[in-house]
Amino acid sequence: MSSQLHHDRMERFCRAGLYLVTSQPLSRGRSTLEIIKAALAGGARLIQLREKEMPLSEFIRLAEQARRLTAKSGALLIINDRLDVAMGIDADGVHLGQDDFPVELARKLAPQLIIGASTHNVAEAKAAWKAGASYINIGPLFSTQTKAWPGRFLGLKGLRDIAMHAQIPFTVMGGIKRQHIPELLEAGARTIAVVTAVTAAANPQAATRELLSLIRDRIPELRL
């Protein structure tokens, strides 16, 4: 992970504050591209393209369009699950779940990419770091409609427990709304991942701007 490009990307990642994860089914009839455009206009600089139900050919076309939009705005684009798509469209990174392509192999194939790993406990967080992940996601924290989840929601205590052992940057995700952000920041979070707080908002651009303002007001260094 000595790649200068990877280092530069991670510097930008750690300054983003807000991490938008897309979901067209949860966008109130609007397209994912519409949501991305609105979020970028609202100041978002870190976006994950996550469209679980979309056919691969359609997803690739969408990823290419999203890459052009994010590059023009100076934003990072992370592709969910699909390392091949991330590499093929020259995205900035890929996010991998516990049952996706192994982090260790992804790192060997793509040393320049930001590689994120979903983690739900301390053991998974440690394993992701050792495998070469750039960051981990801690979650799901709260009840969420974004994905079916058979386990327990971590809440603030679970966040603190895992964050204590995190050796690399981490994001938090899962049912996060505006009202959760102050307590998440107090618990040590610095990069807040949301889906419906933006995608289902009446005005996604305004929602993005409000969430970013809330984060930056409490973490002044992110204003730079």
DRENKOLVEX-359674 format. One record per residue: residue number from 1; residue in three letters; chain; x, y, z of N, C-alpha, C in turn. Coordinates in pm, 1 decimal. Atoms other than C-alpha are relative to their C-alpha. Layout:
BEGIN
     i    aa   ch        n_x        n_y        n_z       ca_x       ca_y       ca_z        c_x        c_y        c_z
   NUM   ALA    A          X          Y          Z          X          Y          Z          X          Y          Z
...
REM end
This chain:
BEGIN
     i    aa   ch        n_x        n_y        n_z       ca_x       ca_y       ca_z        c_x        c_y        c_z
     1   MET    A       82.1     -120.5        0.0        0.0        0.0        0.0       85.6      125.7        0.0
     2   SER    A      -89.2     -115.2        2.6      292.8      233.0      -63.0      -29.9       92.9     -117.2
     3   SER    A       33.5      -79.3      116.7      132.9      368.6     -378.9      -30.9      144.3       37.4
     4   GLN    A       26.4     -142.0      -25.3      140.6      748.6     -384.5     -144.3       35.9      -33.1
     5   LEU    A      138.9      -26.9       37.5     -195.2      749.4     -559.6      -94.4      -44.8      110.2
     6   HIS    A       82.6       47.3     -111.8     -344.8      540.9     -280.4        8.4       96.7      117.5
     7   HIS    A      -19.5      -94.1     -110.5     -198.2      777.9      -22.5      -78.0      128.9      -23.4
     8   ASP    A       71.4     -123.7       31.3     -339.9     1083.0     -198.0     -150.9      -18.9        9.1
     9   ARG    A      143.5       28.0       -8.1     -680.2      923.0     -229.4      -46.1       -9.7      144.7
    10   MET    A       40.0       15.1     -140.1     -687.3      835.5      140.1        2.1      134.3       74.0
    11   GLU    A        2.0     -133.6      -60.3     -598.1     1191.0      237.1     -132.0       69.6      -30.6
    12   ARG    A      127.7      -59.4       38.5     -902.6     1309.0       44.6     -115.8      -70.4       69.5
    13   PHE    A      101.8       80.2      -68.0    -1111.0     1027.4      192.6      -19.5       48.1      144.2
    14   CYS    A        7.3      -36.9     -141.8    -1028.8     1131.6      547.4      -47.2      143.0       22.6
    15   ARG    A       50.4     -137.1      -11.5    -1128.1     1492.6      476.9     -146.5       12.7      -41.7
    16   ALA    A      132.8       -9.3       61.0    -1465.9     1406.6      323.4     -111.5       26.0      101.7
    17   GLY    A      102.3      -19.2     -102.5    -1673.6     1385.9      641.7     -127.4      -78.4      -24.9
    18   LEU    A      124.7       67.6       36.7    -1986.1     1260.2      464.7       27.4      -99.8     -112.0
    19   TYR    A      -20.2      109.4       96.0    -1997.7      934.0      267.3     -137.8      -42.5      -49.8
    20   LEU    A      130.3       35.4       55.4    -2301.4      898.5       41.5        6.7     -136.3      -66.9
    21   VAL    A       14.3      132.0       62.4    -2401.6      542.2      -51.5     -131.8        0.1      -76.2
    22   THR    A      119.9      -11.5       82.8    -2648.0      523.2     -338.5      -90.7     -122.1       11.6
    23   SER    A       97.1      108.9        8.7    -2963.1      312.7     -369.0     -119.4       51.5      -78.8
    24   GLN    A      109.1      -51.0       83.0    -3199.4      377.5     -657.3     -138.1      -39.0       52.8
    25   PRO    A      132.0       34.5      -53.5    -3489.6      181.8     -498.3      -42.1       87.6      119.3
    26   LEU    A       30.3      -84.0     -116.1    -3466.2      418.3     -198.1       17.2      148.2      -31.4
    27   SER    A      -21.2     -138.0       43.5    -3448.8      740.1     -400.3     -129.9       70.1      -42.2
    28   ARG    A      131.0      -63.1       22.8    -3822.0      821.2     -421.7      -26.3       27.5     -148.2
    29   GLY    A       29.6      -10.0      141.4    -3846.0      760.1     -795.0      103.1       74.7      -82.2
    30   ARG    A     -105.8      -71.7       72.2    -3536.2      960.7     -884.6      112.7      -96.8      -35.5
    31   SER    A     -110.2       86.6       41.0    -3241.5      809.7    -1067.8      120.9       22.1       90.8
    32   THR    A     -123.2      -13.2      -77.8    -2910.3      744.5     -897.1       84.6      115.2      -52.3
    33   LEU    A      -76.9     -112.1       54.1    -2745.7      992.9    -1134.4      -54.8      133.4       48.1
    34   GLU    A       58.9     -122.7      -53.5    -2991.6     1261.5    -1022.3       45.6       22.4      144.2
    35   ILE    A      -42.3      -10.5     -140.0    -2903.3     1188.7     -659.7      147.6       38.2        8.2
    36   ILE    A     -143.0      -31.2       -1.9    -2529.5     1194.9     -731.0       22.7      146.9      -37.0
    37   LYS    A      -14.7     -140.0       40.3    -2557.1     1528.2     -913.3      -40.3       94.3      112.5
    38   ALA    A       47.7      -85.4     -109.6    -2756.1     1678.4     -625.9       97.7       -2.4      117.2
    39   ALA    A      -93.3       11.3     -112.3    -2515.0     1545.0     -362.9      130.1       73.6      -28.5
    40   LEU    A     -121.6      -72.3       36.9    -2212.9     1678.6     -550.3      -22.1      150.9        7.7
    41   ALA    A       32.1     -142.1       -7.8    -2382.6     2017.5     -580.4      -11.0       46.3      144.8
    42   GLY    A        8.8      -32.1     -141.8    -2440.3     2003.3     -204.6      131.1       -9.9       74.2
    43   GLY    A     -132.4        3.0      -60.9    -2070.5     1948.2     -139.3       57.1     -137.0       28.6
    44   ALA    A      -52.5      135.0      -25.1    -2034.8     1569.1     -114.4      123.3      -25.8      -85.5
    45   ARG    A     -122.1       31.5       73.3    -1688.9     1450.5     -213.7       42.4     -145.2       17.9
    46   LEU    A      -27.6      142.4      -18.2    -1713.3     1079.7     -132.1     -130.2      -75.6      -23.2
    47   ILE    A      123.1       67.5       40.1    -1970.0      856.8     -302.6       29.7     -146.1      -29.5
    48   GLN    A       -7.2      142.8       32.2    -2018.5      481.5     -310.2     -119.0      -37.3      -87.7
    49   LEU    A      104.8       47.5       89.5    -2211.9      335.5     -600.4      -38.9     -140.1       44.3
    50   ARG    A       47.4      127.5      -54.6    -2418.5       57.2     -445.1     -140.5      -25.5      -54.7
    51   GLU    A      128.8       31.3       64.0    -2695.5      -84.6     -663.9      -10.8     -151.6      -11.6
    52   LYS    A       -2.9      145.6      -11.9    -2743.7     -444.5     -554.9      -89.0      -70.6     -101.9
    53   GLU    A       97.6       68.3       84.3    -3041.9     -520.8     -777.9       17.4       31.0     -148.8
    54   MET    A      -15.6      -44.5      138.1    -2912.3     -365.3    -1100.5       78.9     -102.4      -81.1
    55   PRO    A      -77.5       90.4       87.2    -2801.6     -591.8    -1390.3      140.0       56.4      -25.1
    56   LEU    A     -139.1      -42.5        9.4    -2428.0     -582.3    -1443.4       23.1       97.5     -114.7
    57   SER    A      -23.1      -89.4      113.9    -2436.4     -423.0    -1788.9      -50.6      141.3       29.3
    58   GLU    A       55.1     -131.5      -36.2    -2657.2     -141.0    -1659.2       86.0       65.6      107.0
    59   PHE    A      -83.7      -53.3     -108.5    -2439.7     -103.1    -1350.3      130.3       56.8      -55.6
    60   ILE    A     -124.6      -49.2       60.2    -2126.6      -65.4    -1563.2      -23.0      134.7      -68.3
    61   ARG    A       30.7     -127.9       65.5    -2289.6      209.7    -1771.7      -19.1      110.7      102.6
    62   LEU    A       21.9      -97.6     -106.4    -2401.5      384.6    -1455.1      132.5       39.0       65.5
    63   ALA    A     -129.9      -26.4      -62.3    -2053.4      351.8    -1305.0       84.5       92.6      -86.5
    64   GLU    A      -75.6      -86.8       91.1    -1897.0      511.2    -1612.1      -51.7      143.8        7.3
    65   GLN    A       58.0     -133.7      -10.1    -2137.6      805.4    -1589.6       32.6       63.2      135.1
    66   ALA    A      -31.3      -50.7     -133.7    -2081.8      838.7    -1214.6      146.9       39.8        9.2
    67   ARG    A     -142.3      -33.0       -0.3    -1704.8      836.4    -1270.7       24.5      136.0      -63.6
    68   ARG    A      -17.4     -130.1       65.4    -1731.1     1128.9    -1510.0      -47.9      113.6       89.7
    69   LEU    A       54.3     -104.1      -87.2    -1946.6     1326.6    -1267.2       90.9       26.0      120.2
    70   THR    A      -83.6      -17.6     -119.2    -1727.2     1263.1     -963.6      136.0       58.2      -35.8
    71   ALA    A     -129.9      -53.9       40.6    -1404.5     1331.9    -1152.2      -10.3      149.9      -26.6
    72   LYS    A       19.2     -141.5       31.1    -1541.0     1664.9    -1273.1      -13.2       83.4      127.1
    73   SER    A       21.0      -72.1     -125.5    -1632.1     1761.4     -915.7      113.0      -18.0      100.3
    74   GLY    A     -108.9       26.0      -93.3    -1310.1     1637.8     -756.8      -40.3      -89.9      115.0
    75   ALA    A       49.2       90.9     -103.5    -1498.6     1370.6     -563.2       53.5     -140.5      -22.2
    76   LEU    A      -41.6      139.8        6.4    -1396.1     1013.9     -485.6     -120.0      -88.1      -32.6
    77   LEU    A      104.2       97.3       31.6    -1597.9      726.1     -632.4       45.8     -138.1       43.4
    78   ILE    A      -24.3      135.5      -47.9    -1608.4      390.8     -455.1     -107.3      -90.7      -59.8
    79   ILE    A       93.9       96.5       56.2    -1770.2       88.9     -622.4      -26.6     -109.6      102.5
    80   ASN    A       35.1      105.6      -94.5    -1958.7     -156.2     -402.8       16.7     -137.9      -64.3
    81   ASP    A      -11.2      142.8       35.5    -1865.7     -525.6     -432.8       92.2      -31.4     -117.2
    82   ARG    A      -57.5       42.2      127.2    -1729.3     -526.4     -787.7      137.4       60.0      -23.9
    83   LEU    A     -137.4      -43.2       24.5    -1351.4     -499.1     -798.7       25.6       16.0     -149.3
    84   ASP    A      -22.9       -7.7      144.0    -1358.9     -564.6    -1173.8      -54.8      130.3      -58.1
    85   VAL    A       58.7     -124.9       47.8    -1590.0     -269.3    -1234.6       83.3      118.9       47.6
    86   ALA    A      -80.8     -109.9      -54.8    -1385.4      -43.3    -1006.8      128.2       18.4      -81.1
    87   MET    A     -123.9       -8.4       78.1    -1067.6     -126.7    -1197.8      -28.9       39.7     -145.3
    88   GLY    A       31.4      -24.9      139.4    -1236.7     -113.9    -1536.8      -33.9      144.0      -31.6
    89   ILE    A       38.8     -139.8       25.2    -1373.7      240.5    -1498.7       95.0       98.2       67.4
    90   ASP    A      -97.0      -83.9      -69.9    -1074.5      371.1    -1301.1      -64.1       77.2      114.1
    91   ALA    A       56.2      -59.1     -121.1    -1273.8      436.7     -985.0      111.0       20.2      102.0
    92   ASP    A      -99.1      -25.2     -104.7    -1095.5      550.4     -669.8        9.3     -114.3       99.2
    93   GLY    A       -4.7      106.8      -97.8    -1185.7      245.5     -468.0     -112.3      -99.7      -17.2
    94   VAL    A      102.3      104.0       -2.2    -1397.3      -59.4     -397.1      -33.2      -28.4      145.7
    95   HIS    A       39.6       37.9     -135.6    -1597.9     -156.2      -89.7      -45.9     -144.4       -1.3
    96   LEU    A       23.0      143.8       -0.4    -1610.2     -525.2       -1.6      -65.9      -45.4      129.3
    97   GLY    A       64.6       60.3     -115.4    -1846.3     -712.6      229.0       71.9     -126.2       43.6
    98   GLN    A      -64.3      119.6      -53.7    -1757.5    -1016.4      434.3       -5.9     -119.0      -96.0
    99   ASP    A       14.6      112.3       93.0    -1877.2    -1249.9      156.4       38.9       36.9     -142.5
   100   ASP    A      -40.9      -44.4      132.7    -1731.4    -1054.0     -135.6      143.9      -44.8      -29.3
   101   PHE    A     -138.1       30.0       39.2    -1393.7    -1075.9     -310.3       93.2       29.1      118.2
   102   PRO    A      -85.1      -17.4     -118.1    -1121.6    -1117.5      -43.0       84.3      127.8       -5.6
   103   VAL    A      -76.0     -124.8       -7.9     -954.3     -795.8       69.5      146.7      -22.6      -36.0
   104   GLU    A     -142.8       25.1       23.5     -606.0     -950.1       59.6       30.2      -14.2     -149.0
   105   LEU    A      -20.9       16.3      144.2     -641.1    -1051.4     -306.1      -27.5      131.1      -73.9
   106   ALA    A       30.4     -129.6       62.1     -799.1     -718.4     -396.9      119.1       94.2       13.0
   107   ARG    A     -115.4      -87.3      -21.0     -500.3     -537.7     -247.2      114.5      -37.8      -94.0
   108   LYS    A     -106.3       43.0       91.3     -258.3     -747.6     -454.7      -29.0       43.6     -143.0
   109   LEU    A       37.7      -35.4      136.5     -450.9     -677.3     -774.5       -5.3      150.1      -22.8
   110   ALA    A       24.0     -143.3       17.9     -513.8     -308.8     -711.5       61.7       81.1      114.9
   111   PRO    A      -65.1      -72.3     -110.0     -254.2     -145.1     -481.8      -35.2      147.7        3.5
   112   GLN    A       29.9     -142.5        6.3     -365.8      200.0     -596.6     -139.7       33.8       51.4
   113   LEU    A      138.7      -26.4      -37.6     -729.7      157.9     -492.5      -18.5       13.8      150.2
   114   ILE    A       55.4        3.8     -135.1     -894.9      255.9     -168.0      -80.2     -129.1       10.1
   115   ILE    A       75.6      123.8      -19.6    -1024.7      -76.1      -36.8      -65.7        4.4      137.4
   116   GLY    A       76.1       -1.2     -124.4    -1298.9      -68.6      223.8      -53.9     -137.7       31.0
   117   ALA    A       51.8      129.7      -42.0    -1425.3     -362.5      424.9     -109.6       19.0      103.6
   118   SER    A      107.7       -2.7      -98.6    -1754.4     -407.5      606.7       39.3      -85.9      119.7
   119   THR    A      -30.9       76.4     -120.7    -1699.7     -515.3      966.5     -111.8       18.8      102.4
   120   HIS    A      110.5       -1.1      -94.7    -1946.5     -601.4     1239.4       45.2      -32.3      142.3
   121   ASN    A      -53.3       31.1     -132.0    -1718.4     -690.1     1530.9      151.3       23.3       -0.8
   122   VAL    A     -142.8      -28.3      -14.3    -1363.8     -649.9     1660.1       84.2      -97.1      -83.3
   123   ALA    A      -78.9       99.7       73.8    -1236.6     -974.4     1502.8        2.7       31.6     -148.9
   124   GLU    A        4.9      -33.6      142.3    -1353.1     -871.3     1155.6       79.7      126.3      -29.5
   125   ALA    A      -76.3     -123.9       18.3    -1202.2     -524.2     1198.2      150.0      -27.9       -1.8
   126   LYS    A     -142.1       34.1       -3.8     -863.2     -668.1     1291.9       40.9      -77.4     -124.7
   127   ALA    A      -32.1       80.6      117.3     -874.7     -917.8     1006.2        8.0       87.0     -125.3
   128   ALA    A       -0.5      -88.8      117.0     -956.5     -644.5      751.5      127.8       82.1       -4.8
   129   TRP    A     -124.1      -77.9       -6.1     -661.4     -433.8      866.9      119.1      -85.9      -42.2
   130   LYS    A     -111.9       88.8       32.3     -422.8     -729.1      845.6       -0.9      -41.2     -147.1
   131   ALA    A       11.0       40.5      140.0     -553.9     -816.5      498.0       35.6      112.3      -96.6
   132   GLY    A      -39.9     -110.2       85.3     -466.3     -470.7      368.1     -108.2       99.7      -32.8
   133   ALA    A      106.6      -97.7       23.9     -791.7     -273.8      385.8       51.4      141.6       25.7
   134   SER    A      -33.6     -142.0      -19.8     -760.0      104.1      355.8      -82.5       59.0      113.2
   135   TYR    A       89.7      -45.6     -106.7    -1056.3      160.7      587.3      -99.8     -111.7       27.8
   136   ILE    A      108.4       92.9      -32.4    -1327.6      -36.6      761.0     -127.9       78.8       19.4
   137   ASN    A      129.3      -56.4      -36.0    -1695.2       33.0      788.2      -52.0      -74.8      122.1
   138   ILE    A       55.6       58.1     -122.1    -1847.3      -25.2     1131.0     -151.1       13.4       -6.3
   139   GLY    A      144.6       -7.3        7.1    -2213.1     -116.7     1125.9      -62.0     -138.7      -14.8
   140   PRO    A       92.0     -113.0       -5.8    -2498.8     -147.2     1100.2      -23.2       44.8      143.8
   141   LEU    A       15.5      -54.0     -134.3    -2542.9       82.9     1396.7     -144.0       -2.6       48.6
   142   PHE    A      140.9      -12.4      -36.9    -2918.2      137.9     1395.7      -86.1      -74.0     -101.4
   143   SER    A       94.1       66.3       89.3    -3224.7      -20.6     1237.2       -2.6       70.6     -135.4
   144   THR    A      -10.5      -58.5      133.4    -3210.2       30.8      861.0      -82.8      -77.6     -100.7
   145   GLN    A       74.1       64.9      107.5    -3420.1      -41.4      552.7       89.3      -29.4     -120.1
   146   THR    A      -89.9       15.5      113.9    -3113.4      -47.5      326.5       34.2     -145.9      -26.1
   147   LYS    A      -34.8      140.9       18.6    -3037.6     -415.0      387.4      -64.3      -83.2      108.9
   148   ALA    A       49.4       93.5     -101.0    -3180.6     -716.7      562.9      116.3      -35.6       92.1
   149   TRP    A     -108.6       26.0      -94.6    -2979.6     -776.1      879.3      -48.3      -93.8      109.6
   150   PRO    A       46.5       97.9      -98.4    -3022.0    -1091.8     1090.8       63.1       17.2      137.5
   151   GLY    A      -71.1      -15.5     -127.0    -2777.3     -984.4     1362.3      -52.0      116.8       81.5
   152   ARG    A       40.0     -113.1      -83.8    -2797.4     -721.7     1633.0       63.0      128.1      -54.1
   153   PHE    A      -55.0     -129.0       39.6    -2749.8     -355.7     1559.7       99.1       44.7      106.6
   154   LEU    A     -112.2      -25.1      -90.8    -2427.7     -227.9     1712.0      -24.5      114.6       96.8
   155   GLY    A       21.2     -116.2      -85.3    -2542.1      107.3     1847.7      130.5       69.5       34.7
   156   LEU    A     -118.3      -77.1      -37.2    -2301.8      349.9     2009.7      102.3      -84.8       74.3
   157   LYS    A      -94.6       84.5      -74.4    -2152.7       88.5     2240.5       80.9      -87.8      -95.5
   158   GLY    A      -71.1       81.7       96.7    -2068.3     -140.6     1951.7      100.2       80.7      -80.2
   159   LEU    A      -92.2      -89.3       70.7    -1914.6      151.2     1764.5      124.6       24.5       83.5
   160   ARG    A     -115.3      -29.6      -87.0    -1693.1      242.2     2059.7       88.7     -122.9       18.0
   161   ASP    A      -77.7      122.6      -20.9    -1587.4     -119.4     2115.8       90.6      -30.0     -119.0
   162   ILE    A      -79.5       29.4      119.4    -1472.2     -165.8     1756.0       99.0      112.2      -27.8
   163   ALA    A      -87.0     -114.7       28.3    -1329.7      184.9     1716.5      125.7       -2.0       85.9
   164   MET    A     -116.6        9.5      -88.4    -1098.8      122.1     2013.2      111.4      -83.7      -60.9
   165   HIS    A      -98.5       92.6       56.8     -926.0     -149.4     1811.1       32.7       31.8     -145.1
   166   ALA    A      -21.4      -32.2      141.5     -931.2       19.6     1470.3      141.0       53.2      -21.7
   167   GLN    A     -136.9      -40.9       32.6     -580.9       51.9     1325.0        4.5       88.1     -125.0
   168   ILE    A       11.2      -76.3      123.9     -700.7      229.8     1008.5     -126.0       86.2        9.0
   169   PRO    A      121.2      -82.5       -3.7     -965.4      494.7      930.2     -126.4      -86.0       -7.2
   170   PHE    A      125.5       74.6        6.1    -1325.2      386.5      973.3     -116.4       92.5      -33.1
   171   THR    A      125.9      -67.2       22.9    -1668.7      486.9      855.0     -105.7      -68.1       85.8
   172   VAL    A      111.9       60.0      -74.0    -1998.1      426.7     1032.5     -123.5        6.2      -88.4
   173   MET    A      114.9        9.0       89.4    -2324.1      323.6      868.9     -111.5      -79.6       66.7
   174   GLY    A      113.4       80.6      -43.6    -2669.9      184.6      928.8     -106.1       82.2       69.4
   175   GLY    A      112.6      -72.2      -59.2    -2989.0      384.1      981.8       34.6      136.5       54.3
   176   ILE    A      -45.3     -128.4      -55.8    -2801.0      709.0     1046.0      -83.5      114.5      -56.8
   177   LYS    A       75.7     -119.7       35.4    -3014.3     1024.0     1044.5       69.4      121.3       60.9
   178   ARG    A      -60.3     -125.6      -46.1    -2935.4     1386.1     1114.7       18.2        2.4      151.1
   179   GLN    A       -4.1       -9.9     -146.5    -3013.7     1352.2     1485.8      106.7      -88.7       63.9
   180   HIS    A     -101.8       89.0      -55.1    -2756.9     1073.5     1530.8      140.8       59.4       -7.5
   181   ILE    A     -136.2      -42.2       31.5    -2458.1     1270.1     1403.1       76.3       56.3      119.9
   182   PRO    A      -78.2      -51.0     -113.9    -2360.1     1465.8     1718.2       52.9     -110.2       91.2
   183   GLU    A      -46.3      105.0      -91.2    -2344.2     1151.7     1931.9       98.9      -94.2      -68.3
   184   LEU    A      -97.4       81.5       70.8    -2160.1      958.1     1662.1      137.2       66.9       -2.2
   185   LEU    A     -127.1      -73.2       -1.3    -1894.9     1228.6     1639.5       61.9       -1.5      139.1
   186   GLU    A      -51.0        7.3     -137.8    -1864.6     1231.1     2018.8       58.8     -136.8       30.1
   187   ALA    A      -49.9      136.6      -20.6    -1808.3      854.9     2001.9      125.0      -29.8      -82.0
   188   GLY    A     -124.8       17.6       73.5    -1512.6      905.8     1768.1      -12.3      -13.1     -149.8
   189   ALA    A       16.6       10.5      145.5    -1664.7      878.2     1420.3       43.3      129.5      -67.3
   190   ARG    A      -43.5     -116.8       77.7    -1520.8     1111.4     1155.8      -50.7       -4.3     -143.8
   191   THR    A       53.8       13.9      134.7    -1671.7      978.1      833.3     -134.2      -71.1       11.4
   192   ILE    A      136.0       48.2      -22.2    -2049.0      931.5      837.9      -59.9      -45.0     -132.9
   193   ALA    A       59.4       53.7      122.6    -2201.7      704.8      571.8     -151.8       -3.1       13.4
   194   VAL    A      146.0       -4.1       -0.8    -2566.4      758.0      484.7      -54.7      -44.6     -134.3
   195   VAL    A       72.4       30.2      123.0    -2815.5      634.5      230.5     -123.5       89.3       -4.1
   196   THR    A      129.1      -68.6       14.2    -3174.3      751.3      281.3       -1.0      141.9       56.0
   197   ALA    A       -5.6     -137.6      -49.9    -3077.3     1062.9      476.3       21.7       98.6     -113.9
   198   VAL    A      -15.7      -81.8      121.5    -2983.5     1194.6      129.8      -90.7      -50.0     -111.1
   199   THR    A       72.3       51.2      117.0    -3142.0      962.1     -128.0     -150.9       16.3       11.4
   200   ALA    A      144.3      -10.9      -18.4    -3490.6      983.3       23.5      -43.4      139.0       45.4
   201   ALA    A       33.8     -135.9      -43.6    -3473.0     1350.0      120.8      -81.2       71.5     -107.5
   202   ALA    A       77.0      -78.4       96.4    -3718.3     1589.7      -40.2       92.0       81.0      -89.8
   203   ASN    A      -99.2      -77.3       74.6    -3417.8     1796.7     -146.9      137.8      -56.6       31.1
   204   PRO    A     -128.6       64.9      -30.0    -3103.1     1579.6     -165.0      117.1       97.2        6.3
   205   GLN    A     -109.1      -97.1       -3.5    -2878.3     1878.0     -237.0        2.8       72.5      133.5
   206   ALA    A        7.2      -70.5     -127.9    -2998.4     2066.7       69.2       32.1      -93.8      115.8
   207   ALA    A      -28.2       96.4     -105.7    -2984.3     1751.0      282.1      149.6      -26.4       11.1
   208   THR    A     -144.8       19.7        0.3    -2623.5     1692.1      178.5       70.7      117.9       64.6
   209   ARG    A      -62.6     -120.7      -52.8    -2528.8     2049.4      257.5      -20.4        9.9      152.3
   210   GLU    A       29.3       -7.7     -143.1    -2698.2     2032.3      598.8       81.2     -101.8       79.6
   211   LEU    A      -76.9      103.9      -69.5    -2532.3     1704.7      697.0      148.1       35.9        5.3
   212   LEU    A     -140.9      -40.7        2.4    -2189.6     1828.6      590.9       26.4      113.9       97.5
   213   SER    A      -16.0     -113.2      -91.8    -2237.7     2150.9      784.5       -0.2      -47.5      144.8
   214   LEU    A        8.6       53.4     -135.9    -2335.1     1955.9     1094.9      129.4      -70.0       39.6
   215   ILE    A     -125.6       70.7      -26.9    -2022.5     1740.4     1069.3      115.5       98.6       14.9
   216   ARG    A     -113.5      -93.0        0.4    -1783.7     2024.7      990.3       -5.0       98.1      115.9
   217   ASP    A        9.9      -88.4     -115.9    -1916.3     2243.7     1269.3       64.6      -61.9      122.7
   218   ARG    A      -54.4       70.8     -115.9    -1798.4     1978.5     1514.7      141.9      -51.2      -22.9
   219   ILE    A     -136.6       43.0       32.2    -1476.8     1880.9     1332.2       59.5      106.6      -89.6
   220   PRO    A      -46.9     -115.4       79.9    -1319.2     2209.6     1220.5      104.2      -34.7     -104.5
   221   GLU    A     -106.7       29.6       96.0    -1024.3     2044.7     1044.1      -54.7      -49.7     -133.3
   222   LEU    A       59.2       45.3      124.1    -1264.1     1902.6      783.6      -40.4      117.6      -90.1
   223   ARG    A       35.9     -116.6       81.7    -1336.9     2256.6      664.6      112.0       36.8      -96.0
   224   LEU    A     -115.7      -37.3       81.1     -988.4     2281.7      511.6       -9.5      -59.2     -140.0
REM end
